[in-house]
Structure formats: structure tokens, C-alpha cells
Amino acid sequence: MRGASPSPSAVPAAERAAILSSCCGFLGEVTLTDSAVILLFAGMLGAGDMLSLLTTSVLPFFNGLCIIPMAYLVMRFGKRRLILTACASASLAYFSAASAPFFGEWKVAVLLGSIVWFGFSLTGFIAAWFPMLDTFLIRERCTGFFSRMRFCHQLTATLFLFLISLLIGKNPPVGTLQGILFLAALIFCGRGFFIARIPEFPVQKQESFGFRDGLLQAIGNKSLTGFSLYLFMLNLASSGTVPLVLLSLKNEFHAPDNVVVLISALSLLGMLLGYLGVGTLLRKLRLKRTFLLFHAILFLGNLILFFPGKGSVQVYLLLAFVIPTYSFAIAGGTILASAEMMALATPGNKVMAMAFSGAFSYGASGLSRILTSLLLGSGMLAAEWQLGAMRVCRYQTLLLIDAAAVLFAGIFLILVPALFPRGEYTYREH
């Protein structure tokens, strides 16, 4: 809880610094952990499908695994101190990852180790970020601030990847992608720089749950636990799709590298439109129908992606439509999920409640990609098989599995209080 109200001039300045920090940090995160750039870079260093896909799983997996312990460190050492320490550590890890080609036969191990270091460091930032914003954000400005922040950081990352796709050509050397990662690492350092420019606002002590009691309170919140279980099942089924498609574009369809990066950028564009459009959908469809629409898009997206055959201009155009639409649903769903988690959290226990639910959400996203990478690397999937006249590769097999898993996750919609209120909980429209 804030102490004395921040001065009118201090709040906009702090908001601008936070948005600039978010733009720098998000661009760096996406480039290193969730884009075609890192998949191509890892492949050039000699990582196979399994290890390449693992590079995209580390950050969400560590977020799910470590966000609750990091919430304790927020309570113990303070928000600002933990954020700046986490940003400094993650920046060093970023430069280490970009330097991997210099390590000869150890280059793949250095890359993966650096990404693990990066992902672990950022869990501290994520646990402390929203509590730090709460020290200066005024209630009346929250919605506008988060809208601007998400729009700006998504647009920044999208434009960066679009530019990269135009510049790298069809078959760039490893040094070109290494240079891109070094540039992204420098930009990422701006996250800590701009956070350091946010003044410390006075915070008033308040009665709140401690770590242990807060965790028990969150676990005992049946509505929150049920909703978190739904998020776990849905993210487990759907989060591996986009990196899997990018990997299949390169290794199965043999698409030029700039096309792979362009599809990756279009995925970010879809997320940008999702952040912008979810409010309009809510006004027109209301919450229940919007939840169901997003779930249906994730199912249909995986099913449609199962059918494309050989790489061709027509297939690339299909992906250029389906992938952004899929990402639109992912982004819109995260907005609904965040609002739902805040509505379900017990007053005085927001930090732990969000960490508890985030552990399910982030953890499932990382686990989805880990399981996908293990299946690719295990040899359990047939290299190809026939479905009538259609030749099905192992990437398409996984997309079919994902479609079935998303359909199965629909059973857990019954646990979403916004759709099926129960007990003492009455849903409040966002």
C-alpha cells in the first residue's frame, strides 16, 4: 500500500520510465527466448530440434517454478533491490548467450546454460515488478497505463523483428544472428537503467499475510485454485504451438530464414492486436463468449496447422494468417486471465495470490515446450506416416496432439468462475 499520495508530476514521469523499461526488457526477452532468432541461432550452433525448442521453454518454466520463492525474496529484501539485481544478472547472462560461438565445442552448452541463467534471474524481476508498480500507480490510471505499456512493448518487439527479417536475407551466417543478439542484449540493459530512474515512493506498512500464511490462503482459495488449474491445462496444451511451427518451417518446409523470422514477427503482431482488441470483444460478446471464443481459436488453430503440406507460398500465406490469429487469442486470453486472477485474489494477499496462479500459468507454458522438445528428440514419433493421401510429418503429429489436448482442456472451463460462478464468489465484469 502506498503512503502519502505521490505528487501529480512524479507519477507520469515514473510511468514513462516504467514503459521505456518494459519496451527494452520485452524486446530482449522475446528475441532471446521466444522468437525465430534464437531457434535459428541454436540450430546454427549445432543444437538439434530438441535443444533448439528447449531454448524457448526455459523462461516460462523457471517463472512457474521459482515465482513463489521469489515472492518471499520480495518480502524479505524489497522490490527495488531485487529488481535491479535481477536485471543486472539477466543482462550478464544475455551477453554470455550471445558470446556462445566463441566457445568452440562448448558453444551449445554455453548457450543453453546462459539461457537457463537468464530465465532464473528474470523470475526475481517478475515477482517484484507489479508490487513495485503498485507503489506509484494511481487506481484511476491503472487501466490506461497497462494498455499503453503493453501496446508500446509489443509494438517495439514487433518492429524489431520485422526489421531483422528484412535485413538478414535468406541464409544469414551465424555472425549476423550473433550481432543481432548482442544488439538485443544492449537494448535489454535499458530495462534496469530506466527502472533505476523511477524514484522510490513512500510505502505505508499494512496488515497482510506472511509468506506461509499467504501461500496457504492462496491454496485454500477454491475459486482461484480452480481457475489456475484451467490455466495450467490450457497453457500445457497450447503454448508449444508457435515455436513448433517456426521450427517446422525451417527444418521440414525448408523456408528461408527471413520468412521464418517474418512469421515470428507476425505472431507478435497478432499479440499486439489481441491486447488492443480484447476490450472491443468484451463489449460486443461479453466475458463468457469471449472466453469460449479464445478457447475455440486455440483448438481450430492447431487443427488447421496440422493440414498444410509441403512448403510453398500458399502455405506461408496460410501461416501468415493462422499464426497471428492464434497469438491474438493467446494475448487476449492473458488479459482475461490477469483480470480474473486479480478479481479472485484475497485482499491483503495479492502478491502471493498472483504468484500462486502465475506458477500454474507460467509453469504450464514452459512444461508444454519441454514436453514437445522431448518428444521431438526421443524418436518416439514416426518421421512420417500416411493419413489417406496425406503425408504427415512428426511436427504435424504434435500439432494434432495439441489440438486434442486443447479440446480436452475445455472440460476444465467448468472451473472458471467467470463462466460458472459458485459458492460465495460472484464474478465482477472487468
N, C-alpha and C positions, 0 to 999 in steps of 0.2 A: 504494500500500500504506500502511496506517495505521502510525503509530509506536506509542507506548505506548497500551495499550487505554484508551478513553475511560471516565470514571467512570460507574458504573451510573445515577446521577441525570442526567448530561448527555445520555445517548443518548435517553431518552424525550422530554426537552424539545426536543432537536433534531428528533426525528421529528415531534412535534406542530407545530413551526414549519414543517417541510417540507410537511406535509399541508395546513396552512392556506394556505401559499403556493401549493400546487398547486390548491386549490379556487378561490382568487381568479384565478389565471392561466388555468386551464382555462375557467372561466365566461366570462372576457373573450375568449379565443381563439375559442370556439365562437360567441359572439354576433356577433363581427366578421367571421369568416372561414368559418363552416361552418353557418349557420342560415338560417331563412327571414327573420329580421330584416334581415340585410344584403341579401338578394335583393330584398325589398320596398323597402328604403330606396334601393338603387341604382336600382330601377325608377322610384320617385317622383321621383328627381332627373333622370330622362331617359335613363338608360342602357338600351340595348336588351337583348335576350336574351343576346347575345354578351358584352357588357361586364358584365352582371349575373352571369353564370356565372363570368366571369374572376375576380370578387372572391373566389370560393371556392377558386380554384386557386393563388393566389399563395403562401400559406403552405407547403403541401406541396411545391410546385415549388421554392421557394427552399431548403427544407430539403434536398431532394435535390441541388440544385446547389451549395450552399455548406457543407454539413456537414463535408466533408473538409477544406477550407481552414480552417474554424473549429476543427477538431480541432488543427490546427497552432497556432492562437492560444491554445488551452487550454494546450498545452505551453509556449508562449512567455511568456504573461503570467499564467497562473494561473487556476484555476477561478472563484474567488470574484470576482475583479476583472472577469472577462469577463461573468459572470452579472449582476452589478449594473449594469454599463454597458449590457448588452443590455436589461435590464428598464427602465432609465430611458429609453433611446432608443425602445423599443416603446411606452411609456406616452405619450410626446410624440406619436408617430405616431397613437396611438389617439384622442387629443383632437383632432388635426388632422383625422382622418377624420370624427369626429362634427361638426366645425365646417364641413364641406363646403357645406351650404346657404347659408352666409353669403358665399360667393364668387361668387355670380351665375352668369354664363355659364361660369365656370371650375369650377363645383361638381363635375361628373363627373370632370374631370381631377384635382382636389384629392383626391377620394375614392379614386380608383384609385392615385394617387401615394402617398397616405398608407398604403394597404394594402400596397403594394409595400415601402415603408419599414418598416412593421410586420413584414412577413414576413421581410425581410432581417435585421432586428435580432434576431428570435427564433431565428435559426439559431445565433447565438452562445450563447444560453441552452441550447438543446437539446444542443449539443455538450459543454457543461460540466456539465449537470445530473446525469447519472449518475456521472461521476467525482467530483463533489462529495459525492453521497450515499455513495459508497464510502469517504469519509474517516471516517465515524462509524457506518455501518450494520454491525451485528454479523451474521455469517453466519446464526446461528440465528434472527435476527429479520427477515431479508430478505423471506421469503415473506409473513409476516403484515403487514409494513409496506406492501409494494406492493399487497396486497389491500385494506388499509384506505384507502390513498391513492387508488387508482383508484375504489373504491366511493364515497368521500366527494366527490371532484371531479366524478364523473359524476352523482351524486345532486344536488349543488349546481346544476350547469348545467341538469339536467332540471327541477328545481323552479322555477328562474328562468324558463325558457321556458314552462312550464305556467302560471305566474302571469301572465306577459306575455300569453299567449293569452286569458286570462280578462278582462284589463283593457283591451286595445286596441280591442275592438269589431270590426265587420265591415269598416269603411273608415276607419282612423285617418288623421289628417293627418300630413304629413311631420314636423311639430314633435314629435309624440308619439314617433315612432321615433327622432328625433334625441335626445330626452330619455332614451330607453332606452339609446342608445349612450353618452351622457355618464355615465349611472349605471354601465353596464358598464365604462367606462373608469376610473372611480373605484375600482370593485372590483378591476379588474386591477392597479392600483397596489399592492394588497396583496401581490402576488407578490414584488416587490422588498423591501417592508417586512418581511415575515416571513423572507425569506432573510437579510436583514441581521441578524436576531436569532439566527441559527444561529452558534454560536461556531466559531472556526477550530480544528480538531483537528490535532495534530501529525502530519505525514506523513513516513514513512521513505523515503529515496531507495532506488530499486531498479534493477537491471539491466532495461532494457526497450529495445524497438526505437525508433529515432528516427522522424521523420516519413516520410522517403523509404523507409527500410528497412521500416518498419511497413506502408506502403502496398503496397510490392512483396510483402511477406509475405502481406498480405490477398488481393491479386490472385492470388498463387500457391497459395492455399488452394482446391483444386479443389472440395471439398465446399461450402465457404462461397460460392464464386462460382456454383456450380450452383444452390444454394438461392436465392441473391439473384436469379438470372435468373428463377426461377419466380415469386418475389415480384413482380418487375418486370412480367411478363406478366399475372399475376392482377390486380394493382392497376391496371394500364393498362386492363384490360377492365372492372373492377367499380367503381372509385372515383367515377366520374361519375354513377352512377345516382341516388342520393338527391337531390343538388341539382337534377338534371334533372327528377325527378318533382315537386319543390317548385315549380320554375319552370313546369312544365306545368299544375300545379294552378291557379296564378294566371293564366296567360296563355291557356291552352287551355280549361280547365274553368271558369274564372272563379269559383273558390272564394272565399268571404270570407277576408279577411286573417287573422282569428283562427283559421280552420280550417287555413290553411297553417302558421301558427306552431305550432298544436297537433300537426299531423303531424310537424313538425320536432322537437318535444319528445318525441313517441313514438319517434322514431328514436333519440334519446339514451337513452330508457328501455330500448329494445332493446339498446343497447350496455351499459348498466348490467347487465342480466340476463345478457348474454354474459360479462362479467367475472366475475359471480358463479357462472354455471352451467358454465363450461368445466371446472372441476375435477371436477364430478359426471359430465359426459360422458366425461372421460378415464378415470375409474374404471370406468364401465359399458361403454364402447365400445373403450377403449384408443386409443392415439395414431393409428394408421393409419386406423381407421374414422372417428375424429373429423375428421382432415384431409379425408378424402373427403366426409364429411357437409357440412362447411362449404363446400367447393367446389361440391357439388351444390345447396345452398341458394342460392348466388350465381347459378348458372345458372337455376334454376327461378324465382327472384325476378324476374330481368329478363324471363323469358319470360311470367310471369303479368302483370307490369306492362304488357306490350305489348298486352294484350287489352281492358282497360277502355274503354268508350265514353264517352258524354257524362257530365259531372259530375253526380252525384246522391248521395243519402245512401248508397245501396248501394255506389257506387264509393268514397266516403270511408271507409266501414266496411272495405272490402277493403284499401284503402291502410293503414288503421289496424292491420291485421294483418300485411300483407306487409312494409311498411317496417320495423317493429320486428324482425321475424324476419330480414330482410336485414341489419340493423345488428347483431343478435345474432351472426350468422356473421362479420361484419367484426371485431367486438370479440374474439370468441373466437379468430379467426384471428391477431389481433395478439399475443395471449398466447402461442399456439403458436409464432409466428414469433420473438418475443423469446427464448423459451426455446431454440429451435433455434439462433438466432444465437449465444447465449452458449455453447451446447454445442460449436459449430463453431469458435469463435474460438481462435486460438493463445494459450496462456498468455504473459503479458507484452505482448500486443498487443491487449488488449480494446478500448481506446478507438478505435484505428484500425479494427479489425475491425467493430465496431458502426457506426462512421461509414461505412465502405465499404458494408456491407449496407444501412444506412439510406438511403444515397444512391440505391440502386436502388428501395427501397420507397417512400420519400417522393417521389422524383422521378417515379415512375410515377403516383402518385396525383395530383400536380399536372398532369402531362402529360395524363392522362386527361381532366381537366376543361378544360384548354386546348384539346385537340382537339375536345371536344364543343362548346365555345363557338364555335370557329372554324367548325365545320360548321353550326351554327345561323345564324351571321352571314354565311356565304359565299353563301347562296342556292342551294347545290348540291342541297339536299333539297327534294323536292316538298312544297308546303304541305299537300297531301293526295292520297291515292290509294286505290283500291279493292282490297280483298282479299276476293273473293266479295261478300257483302252487307255487309262491314265497312268502314267509312271509317277510314283510317289517316292520322294527322297526322304531322308531322315529328318530334315528340317520341317518338312510338311507334316510328318508323323507327329512331331512335337506340337505343332500348331493345332492339329486335330485333338490331341490330348488336352491342350489348353482350352479349346472350345468346350470340350466335355466337362472340364473342371469348372469353368465359369458357369456353365449350366447347373452343375451340382451345387455351386456356391449360392445359387438362387434360393435354395432351401433355407438358408440362414437369413434371408430377408425377414423372416418372421421374428428375428431378434432385434430388428431395427425399430426403436421406439417411435421414430417419426412416421413409420408406416403402421405399426401395431402397438399403440400405447397400452401400457398395462400397469397395474399396481397404483402407486401414488404419483407416478410420473405422468405429467400432461405435457405434451410437446408444445413448444412455443415456436411459431413460424419465424424464420430468420428473414 
